[in-house]
């Protein structure tokens, strides 16, 4: 947490270009498999950050932010900003530690920031993503709407999600830090309390690449599954008689990878057209890391072993 005296006018000027924001489209997001990134104490006035989670699901990067205090509407949801360093290079992107409203100790050069809460609400919407221009500016003239945004007022958290394709330069990991500022009704003589999570440094999220070499069985025969980075293939051998077999090979694309404890979940696409055309169908690979078992569900089901 960092405390800084600053007047209201300056904060509004910094974000005043976030006008004309687009309305977010709603999709569905499952309630499980969230990965905890960081927690923070109840050390700021008004609703403030309690915990930050993330996951990647169906090609969308989701963040869940829990807050202390009672949140009854978007108007008293704290102004929350999530900074993403998609190339994990603090020398590129917006220099958070040197050119934000307060001096920080994040080690983040943010290519994007996702903002939600009372401040963007004042300017026409509840949530938006902004891209950096160099190390000191933000491109407020081209806001990006979330593909999912929802506030759970009963449990004091919100979830926001953006398609991975909207993050230029994002590969298999990114550095993240988040801060919040309570609504001005909680301020004392214009004293703004910046609540950082984590309090210093940043946290790492893993997005995509996975390396897997598995042999196993399906109802069709013997299966070999290979994933190398963000692509791969599935080869199936079907035995039609003594010493004879047919072979089929399918191309794979990795959409997202999430890990929770001993489990890994990989969302993929299978090109289910062996003639070389395009017929990409969704599938899911579940890896039981503790027992070395790999399951695949989709147009082809299999079980294999690491």
C-alpha positions, 0 to 999 in steps of 0.5 A: 500500500502506498499513500499519496496526497493528490487532488481529485482534479489530477486523477480525473485529467489522467483518465478523462480520455476514457470516454466513449467506451464500448459496452462489454459483451457477455459470455459464459465462464465456469466457476472453478479452476481459478489460480490464486496470484496474490492476496493483500491485507485490509489496509486501505479505506473503503473497499480495497483489494483482497485477492487476485486470481486468473485463469485462461478458458476457451481462449479468454484470459480472465481475472477475478478481483476480490475486495474487502468491504461491502460493494453494492453497485459499480459506483462504490466498487474501487477503481481497480487497474490491472497492469500486464507486462506481456513480454516480461521486459520492464524496459518496454511498455509503460514504465509503471515505477517511473511514470504512473501517478505514484512511484511504485516498486513493481518491476513492470513495463506494462503493454496493457492496463485493464481498468474497472470500477467507479472511475471508468463508470464516470466516463461512460462504462464499467470496464475497459482495456487500454494499450500503452504507447511507448514508456510514458503514454496510454492510447486512450483513443482506442479503448478495448471492451471486455469480452466478459465483465460481471460484478458479484455484489453478494460476494464482493468480487468482479470477473473480467475477461479478454480474448487472448487475440486482443493482446499483441505480443502475448506468448506463454506468460506475462507479469502482472500487478494490480492497484485500487483506489476507493471512491472519493467518499472514503477519502480524508481531505483528498488523501488518496490511498493506493492499494497495491497487490502485491505490495511490491514486485509482481506476479507471473501468469502462464498462458499458453505453451506446453510441451507434451509427448504421450502415447496411449489408447483410444477406441480407435487404436494406438494414439501418439500425442505431441504438443510443442509450444502452441501447436502439435499433432495427434497420430492414430494407428488402427490395426485392421488385421495381423500385421496391417494398420491404418494411420491418421494424423491430425494437426493441433492448436493450443488455445490455453493452458492453466495449472492448478496444483497437481492438474493441468488443463489444456484447451486445444483445437483439432483439425478433424479433416485428414484430407488437409482441409480446415475443420477445427473442432474444440477438445480438452486435455487434462493432465494428472501430473501426480499420477502421470495420466493424460486424458483427452476429451473431444471428437477423439477421446484417449487416455495416455501416460507421461 
